[in-house]
């Protein structure tokens, strides 16, 4: 089993911000899923995962995942310029400290 190292910023700042302040715990779960499965490509952390895959792996509904992804884009945690289509479901994580 592989381990995942999570920066303290994610737990100390993003967790209370997304879950407590924004009241969007699903967004935090989706962010953790994306963080876990991100691969660095051309200096960017990218994840190829469909809505259904994210929903199944997190235990959330597809509509909840869609709303969470929208919220993460608004919060500048996902690149809003990367359009995930059904044929190319790529999502690009941004550095949360650069917000």
Biotite code that builds the C-alpha atoms (Angstrom):
import biotite.structure as struc

atoms = struc.array([
    struc.Atom([0.000, 0.000, 0.000], chain_id="A", res_id=1, res_name="UNK", atom_name="CA", element="C"),
    struc.Atom([1.318, 3.432, -0.972], chain_id="A", res_id=2, res_name="UNK", atom_name="CA", element="C"),
    struc.Atom([1.278, 6.268, 1.495], chain_id="A", res_id=3, res_name="UNK", atom_name="CA", element="C"),
    struc.Atom([0.202, 9.820, 0.842], chain_id="A", res_id=4, res_name="UNK", atom_name="CA", element="C"),
    struc.Atom([1.902, 12.813, 2.375], chain_id="A", res_id=5, res_name="UNK", atom_name="CA", element="C"),
    struc.Atom([-0.451, 15.723, 2.860], chain_id="A", res_id=6, res_name="UNK", atom_name="CA", element="C"),
    struc.Atom([0.944, 19.189, 3.445], chain_id="A", res_id=7, res_name="UNK", atom_name="CA", element="C"),
    struc.Atom([-0.107, 20.622, 6.782], chain_id="A", res_id=8, res_name="UNK", atom_name="CA", element="C"),
    struc.Atom([-1.664, 23.560, 4.889], chain_id="A", res_id=9, res_name="UNK", atom_name="CA", element="C"),
    struc.Atom([-4.372, 21.243, 3.508], chain_id="A", res_id=10, res_name="UNK", atom_name="CA", element="C"),
    struc.Atom([-5.401, 20.093, 6.984], chain_id="A", res_id=11, res_name="UNK", atom_name="CA", element="C"),
    struc.Atom([-4.708, 23.281, 8.951], chain_id="A", res_id=12, res_name="UNK", atom_name="CA", element="C"),
    struc.Atom([-6.164, 25.814, 6.482], chain_id="A", res_id=13, res_name="UNK", atom_name="CA", element="C"),
    struc.Atom([-8.235, 24.153, 3.752], chain_id="A", res_id=14, res_name="UNK", atom_name="CA", element="C"),
    struc.Atom([-10.139, 21.759, 6.023], chain_id="A", res_id=15, res_name="UNK", atom_name="CA", element="C"),
    struc.Atom([-11.602, 24.436, 8.307], chain_id="A", res_id=16, res_name="UNK", atom_name="CA", element="C"),
    struc.Atom([-12.019, 26.831, 5.366], chain_id="A", res_id=17, res_name="UNK", atom_name="CA", element="C"),
    struc.Atom([-13.957, 24.470, 3.061], chain_id="A", res_id=18, res_name="UNK", atom_name="CA", element="C"),
    struc.Atom([-15.806, 22.493, 5.727], chain_id="A", res_id=19, res_name="UNK", atom_name="CA", element="C"),
    struc.Atom([-16.335, 25.129, 8.415], chain_id="A", res_id=20, res_name="UNK", atom_name="CA", element="C"),
    struc.Atom([-16.463, 28.488, 6.665], chain_id="A", res_id=21, res_name="UNK", atom_name="CA", element="C"),
    struc.Atom([-17.867, 27.448, 3.256], chain_id="A", res_id=22, res_name="UNK", atom_name="CA", element="C"),
    struc.Atom([-19.901, 24.542, 4.651], chain_id="A", res_id=23, res_name="UNK", atom_name="CA", element="C"),
    struc.Atom([-18.819, 22.376, 1.732], chain_id="A", res_id=24, res_name="UNK", atom_name="CA", element="C"),
    struc.Atom([-17.406, 19.147, 3.188], chain_id="A", res_id=25, res_name="UNK", atom_name="CA", element="C"),
    struc.Atom([-17.952, 17.393, -0.151], chain_id="A", res_id=26, res_name="UNK", atom_name="CA", element="C"),
    struc.Atom([-15.574, 19.868, -1.796], chain_id="A", res_id=27, res_name="UNK", atom_name="CA", element="C"),
    struc.Atom([-12.888, 18.932, 0.709], chain_id="A", res_id=28, res_name="UNK", atom_name="CA", element="C"),
    struc.Atom([-13.455, 15.203, 0.068], chain_id="A", res_id=29, res_name="UNK", atom_name="CA", element="C"),
    struc.Atom([-13.249, 15.713, -3.694], chain_id="A", res_id=30, res_name="UNK", atom_name="CA", element="C"),
    struc.Atom([-10.096, 17.821, -3.272], chain_id="A", res_id=31, res_name="UNK", atom_name="CA", element="C"),
    struc.Atom([-8.495, 15.043, -1.202], chain_id="A", res_id=32, res_name="UNK", atom_name="CA", element="C"),
    struc.Atom([-9.425, 12.466, -3.849], chain_id="A", res_id=33, res_name="UNK", atom_name="CA", element="C"),
    struc.Atom([-7.915, 14.625, -6.599], chain_id="A", res_id=34, res_name="UNK", atom_name="CA", element="C"),
    struc.Atom([-4.813, 15.313, -4.522], chain_id="A", res_id=35, res_name="UNK", atom_name="CA", element="C"),
    struc.Atom([-4.321, 11.584, -3.922], chain_id="A", res_id=36, res_name="UNK", atom_name="CA", element="C"),
    struc.Atom([-4.600, 10.701, -7.624], chain_id="A", res_id=37, res_name="UNK", atom_name="CA", element="C"),
    struc.Atom([-2.792, 13.699, -9.132], chain_id="A", res_id=38, res_name="UNK", atom_name="CA", element="C"),
    struc.Atom([0.182, 13.121, -11.363], chain_id="A", res_id=39, res_name="UNK", atom_name="CA", element="C"),
    struc.Atom([2.631, 15.891, -12.204], chain_id="A", res_id=40, res_name="UNK", atom_name="CA", element="C"),
    struc.Atom([2.763, 16.593, -15.927], chain_id="A", res_id=41, res_name="UNK", atom_name="CA", element="C"),
    struc.Atom([4.556, 19.614, -17.390], chain_id="A", res_id=42, res_name="UNK", atom_name="CA", element="C"),
    struc.Atom([4.780, 21.138, -13.921], chain_id="A", res_id=43, res_name="UNK", atom_name="CA", element="C"),
    struc.Atom([1.029, 20.768, -13.311], chain_id="A", res_id=44, res_name="UNK", atom_name="CA", element="C"),
    struc.Atom([-0.770, 18.325, -11.037], chain_id="A", res_id=45, res_name="UNK", atom_name="CA", element="C"),
    struc.Atom([-3.385, 16.650, -13.203], chain_id="A", res_id=46, res_name="UNK", atom_name="CA", element="C"),
    struc.Atom([-5.987, 13.983, -12.587], chain_id="A", res_id=47, res_name="UNK", atom_name="CA", element="C"),
    struc.Atom([-7.828, 12.026, -15.249], chain_id="A", res_id=48, res_name="UNK", atom_name="CA", element="C"),
    struc.Atom([-11.069, 10.977, -13.614], chain_id="A", res_id=49, res_name="UNK", atom_name="CA", element="C"),
    struc.Atom([-14.686, 11.145, -14.712], chain_id="A", res_id=50, res_name="UNK", atom_name="CA", element="C"),
    struc.Atom([-17.491, 12.441, -12.509], chain_id="A", res_id=51, res_name="UNK", atom_name="CA", element="C"),
    struc.Atom([-18.712, 8.877, -12.067], chain_id="A", res_id=52, res_name="UNK", atom_name="CA", element="C"),
    struc.Atom([-15.273, 7.665, -10.993], chain_id="A", res_id=53, res_name="UNK", atom_name="CA", element="C"),
    struc.Atom([-14.914, 10.444, -8.429], chain_id="A", res_id=54, res_name="UNK", atom_name="CA", element="C"),
    struc.Atom([-18.461, 9.845, -7.190], chain_id="A", res_id=55, res_name="UNK", atom_name="CA", element="C"),
    struc.Atom([-17.931, 6.103, -6.821], chain_id="A", res_id=56, res_name="UNK", atom_name="CA", element="C"),
    struc.Atom([-14.561, 6.428, -5.108], chain_id="A", res_id=57, res_name="UNK", atom_name="CA", element="C"),
    struc.Atom([-15.699, 9.130, -2.660], chain_id="A", res_id=58, res_name="UNK", atom_name="CA", element="C"),
    struc.Atom([-19.187, 7.766, -1.970], chain_id="A", res_id=59, res_name="UNK", atom_name="CA", element="C"),
    struc.Atom([-20.799, 10.996, -3.177], chain_id="A", res_id=60, res_name="UNK", atom_name="CA", element="C"),
    struc.Atom([-23.454, 11.447, -5.851], chain_id="A", res_id=61, res_name="UNK", atom_name="CA", element="C"),
    struc.Atom([-22.460, 12.726, -9.298], chain_id="A", res_id=62, res_name="UNK", atom_name="CA", element="C"),
    struc.Atom([-24.369, 15.968, -8.770], chain_id="A", res_id=63, res_name="UNK", atom_name="CA", element="C"),
    struc.Atom([-22.607, 16.524, -5.443], chain_id="A", res_id=64, res_name="UNK", atom_name="CA", element="C"),
    struc.Atom([-19.254, 15.961, -7.170], chain_id="A", res_id=65, res_name="UNK", atom_name="CA", element="C"),
    struc.Atom([-20.215, 18.445, -9.911], chain_id="A", res_id=66, res_name="UNK", atom_name="CA", element="C"),
    struc.Atom([-21.124, 21.058, -7.302], chain_id="A", res_id=67, res_name="UNK", atom_name="CA", element="C"),
    struc.Atom([-17.908, 20.373, -5.381], chain_id="A", res_id=68, res_name="UNK", atom_name="CA", element="C"),
    struc.Atom([-15.801, 20.753, -8.545], chain_id="A", res_id=69, res_name="UNK", atom_name="CA", element="C"),
    struc.Atom([-17.572, 24.036, -9.332], chain_id="A", res_id=70, res_name="UNK", atom_name="CA", element="C"),
    struc.Atom([-16.832, 25.269, -5.837], chain_id="A", res_id=71, res_name="UNK", atom_name="CA", element="C"),
    struc.Atom([-13.166, 24.229, -6.067], chain_id="A", res_id=72, res_name="UNK", atom_name="CA", element="C"),
    struc.Atom([-12.838, 26.170, -9.343], chain_id="A", res_id=73, res_name="UNK", atom_name="CA", element="C"),
    struc.Atom([-14.425, 29.256, -7.748], chain_id="A", res_id=74, res_name="UNK", atom_name="CA", element="C"),
    struc.Atom([-12.006, 28.949, -4.822], chain_id="A", res_id=75, res_name="UNK", atom_name="CA", element="C"),
    struc.Atom([-9.070, 28.729, -7.276], chain_id="A", res_id=76, res_name="UNK", atom_name="CA", element="C"),
    struc.Atom([-8.135, 25.212, -6.182], chain_id="A", res_id=77, res_name="UNK", atom_name="CA", element="C"),
    struc.Atom([-8.809, 23.807, -9.669], chain_id="A", res_id=78, res_name="UNK", atom_name="CA", element="C"),
    struc.Atom([-7.764, 25.458, -12.902], chain_id="A", res_id=79, res_name="UNK", atom_name="CA", element="C"),
    struc.Atom([-10.928, 26.984, -14.425], chain_id="A", res_id=80, res_name="UNK", atom_name="CA", element="C"),
    struc.Atom([-9.312, 27.021, -17.884], chain_id="A", res_id=81, res_name="UNK", atom_name="CA", element="C"),
    struc.Atom([-9.046, 23.233, -18.064], chain_id="A", res_id=82, res_name="UNK", atom_name="CA", element="C"),
    struc.Atom([-12.296, 21.886, -19.446], chain_id="A", res_id=83, res_name="UNK", atom_name="CA", element="C"),
    struc.Atom([-12.975, 18.288, -18.503], chain_id="A", res_id=84, res_name="UNK", atom_name="CA", element="C"),
    struc.Atom([-15.015, 16.588, -21.209], chain_id="A", res_id=85, res_name="UNK", atom_name="CA", element="C"),
    struc.Atom([-16.444, 13.081, -21.145], chain_id="A", res_id=86, res_name="UNK", atom_name="CA", element="C"),
    struc.Atom([-13.765, 11.956, -23.594], chain_id="A", res_id=87, res_name="UNK", atom_name="CA", element="C"),
    struc.Atom([-10.943, 13.717, -21.719], chain_id="A", res_id=88, res_name="UNK", atom_name="CA", element="C"),
    struc.Atom([-11.863, 14.067, -18.024], chain_id="A", res_id=89, res_name="UNK", atom_name="CA", element="C"),
    struc.Atom([-8.687, 15.871, -16.954], chain_id="A", res_id=90, res_name="UNK", atom_name="CA", element="C"),
    struc.Atom([-8.708, 18.187, -13.956], chain_id="A", res_id=91, res_name="UNK", atom_name="CA", element="C"),
    struc.Atom([-5.755, 20.359, -12.994], chain_id="A", res_id=92, res_name="UNK", atom_name="CA", element="C"),
    struc.Atom([-5.046, 21.173, -9.339], chain_id="A", res_id=93, res_name="UNK", atom_name="CA", element="C"),
    struc.Atom([-3.675, 24.586, -8.441], chain_id="A", res_id=94, res_name="UNK", atom_name="CA", element="C"),
    struc.Atom([-1.406, 25.324, -5.504], chain_id="A", res_id=95, res_name="UNK", atom_name="CA", element="C"),
    struc.Atom([-3.757, 26.162, -2.615], chain_id="A", res_id=96, res_name="UNK", atom_name="CA", element="C"),
    struc.Atom([-1.225, 28.557, -1.059], chain_id="A", res_id=97, res_name="UNK", atom_name="CA", element="C"),
    struc.Atom([-1.273, 30.732, -4.182], chain_id="A", res_id=98, res_name="UNK", atom_name="CA", element="C"),
    struc.Atom([-4.906, 31.744, -3.629], chain_id="A", res_id=99, res_name="UNK", atom_name="CA", element="C"),
])
